[in-house]
Structures are given as C-alpha cells and as structure tokens.
Amino acid sequence: MNLESYKNVFLEYLNEKIKIKEPVNLYHPISYILQIGGKRLRPILCLKACETFSGSYQKALPASLSIEVFHNFTLLHDDVMDHADIRRGKETVHKKWNLNTAILSGDAMLILAYQFLENYTGNRYKEIMLIFNKTALQVCEGQQFDVDFETREDVKIADYIKMITYKTAVLLASSLQIGAIIGHARVKESDNMYLFGLNLGIAFQLQDDYLDTFGDANTFGKRIGGDIIENKKTYLFLKLKEVINSEDAKLLEMLLSLKDEQEKIDGITALFVKYDIPELVLAEIKKYTEIAYKCLEKINISDTLKQEWIQFGEYLMKRIV
C-alpha cells in the first residue's frame, strides 16, 4: 500500500480503540491530542515493516497504536515543560484544560501504550517489551539532554547528535524493529531495520532544523526562525559556532540578545549564509541518509521492497513541511 493507505488503516484502528469514556476529563484530552493531526510516521513505519517481512500488516496494528500513543504522551508532557500554547495548530492540552489534567492524562496514555502491547504473547511479547522499555527511557534521556542544553555553553555537535538520536530517532527506529519482529523477521534483519530507521531519524531531525530557518513559510506550518528566536542550540547554530571568526562571534553574541525578533532572525540567518551553514547541514543530512540506505542493503528482502523503503526515505528527505 502507499503511505496514505497505511495512514487511513491506522486512523480507522485508532478511532475504534480510543474512546471518550468516564471519567471524561481523563479520556477526552487523550482523544483530543490523538485526533489533532500529525504525520503518523511511526505507526506507518511499524505497519509497513511488518508487511515487508510477513506480507501482512494487521498483526502490527496494536503495536503501531502503542507507539503512537506513547509518542503523543511525550508531546503532551513536552508541551507542559515548554509552556507551549499551540500543538499542530490547536491549543495544547494544558491550555485547553489545565496543568493537572495534562499531567494525569499523559500518565494514562503511557499506561495505555503498554496495555496495547498485551496483544502479543510469549517470546515476541518479551522482545517487544525490551525494545519498548529501552526506547522509552532513551526518549526521556533525550528530552533531559535538550533541557540541559538550554543552560550549557559547552554543547558540541556530537552532544547534539546524541540528543536528537535519543529524543527523535530511536522511536522511529524502534517502530521499524518492532514491526519487523511482529512480521517474524530474523534478528539480523530486525536489527538492520532499526539502524536504517535510526540514521533516517537523525537525518529527519536535521532536516527539521534546516527547514526551521530555510523552509518556506507558506508550507512549514510554523514561523520561520523559531529556533533562532528561542536561542536553540541546533546543528546550524553549533556548526556556526565551530567555524565563525572572532569578529563575527561578537556580532553573533549581540544578535542573540536582541529583543526585536525579526532583526534577530535576519541577522543570524545572514551569518548562517555567510558561513555556508545551509550547505553543511544538507551535506550532513545526505550523509546520514546514505548510512541508512547502506543498512537497508544488508537486509534480505526483495529489490522491489528495498526500492519502496528508499522511496520512503526520499519522501522524508524531500519534504518541505
């Protein structure tokens, strides 16, 4: 199936399983955050990986829902930590309801994510749970690294890559690995699917960094330059710090302290362009994408299926939103 078909199948399953019930103030926020959109990449990856190895995606539906509920649980709590008002163009849960509701509904989502995995038994259940638990903890570690970076002045690119690996890439990778396991893939194959997803996930986040500054405002879905306004230590910023001369470093420090947001965005963007940062980050995206494809080459599936996964990778890397 094409990606849109997987998405539709998944949404039908989500609507069947996620209901608003008593107490309404616990379950309505859960339904709300799961219904306000999103690319649904993780459940799609899980379903497609299962079908790649078994010829059928149906058995992976509970795992795909577990992964998506867990992902949205992290977003709900991230919004609380970031004091964010908007998620996917809609009010965040703590804004629409209140802080206590957001925390409790988030807790319930985590438990629901584990409950959906109870559909699996025996060794397969154990395998999935080991991956899920390791990934869940890494996502928390990635979020803490991200928070720590706000006050650290010694962040290096290697630190940043580790942070986005944990915060973003491991869940994409685990979605593929879990789907492959449910599809009866051998250990070597499921491990390489994980590595394929991990490197694609890193490239995906670097692409997000790039689009935040150099994307099209009409298609990106949020204000261009948001990372600059928030003084985020993205790959672009850290690379600039690596290569900038001393005179421009002073200019950068001045720009970081500006109150005028547009002047700040324009000034720092000009420095990015001066030091070829867009080209450098695009080269890094290409590097991780190519590593992902090399992992894919090692997987014992047909060339047709490999080509489908390459097309999926190209879709991710050519996105403009």
Secondary structure, DSSP 8 states (H G I E B T S, - for coil): --HHHHHHHHHHHHHHH----SSHHHHHHHHHHHHS----HHHHHHHHHHHHHHS--GGGHHHHHHHHHHHHHHHHHHHHHHT--EETTEE-HHHHS-HHHHHHHHHHHHHHHHHHGGG--HHHHHHHHHHHHHHHHHHHHHHHHHHHHTT-S---HHHHHHHHIIIIIHHHHHHHHHHHHHTT--HHHHHHHHHHHHHHHHHHHHHHHHHHHHS-HHHHSS-TTHHHHTT---HHHHHHHHH--HHHHHHHHHHHT-S-HHHHHHHHHHHHHHTTHHHHHHHHHHHHHHHHHHHHHTS-S-HHHHHHHHHHHHHHHT---
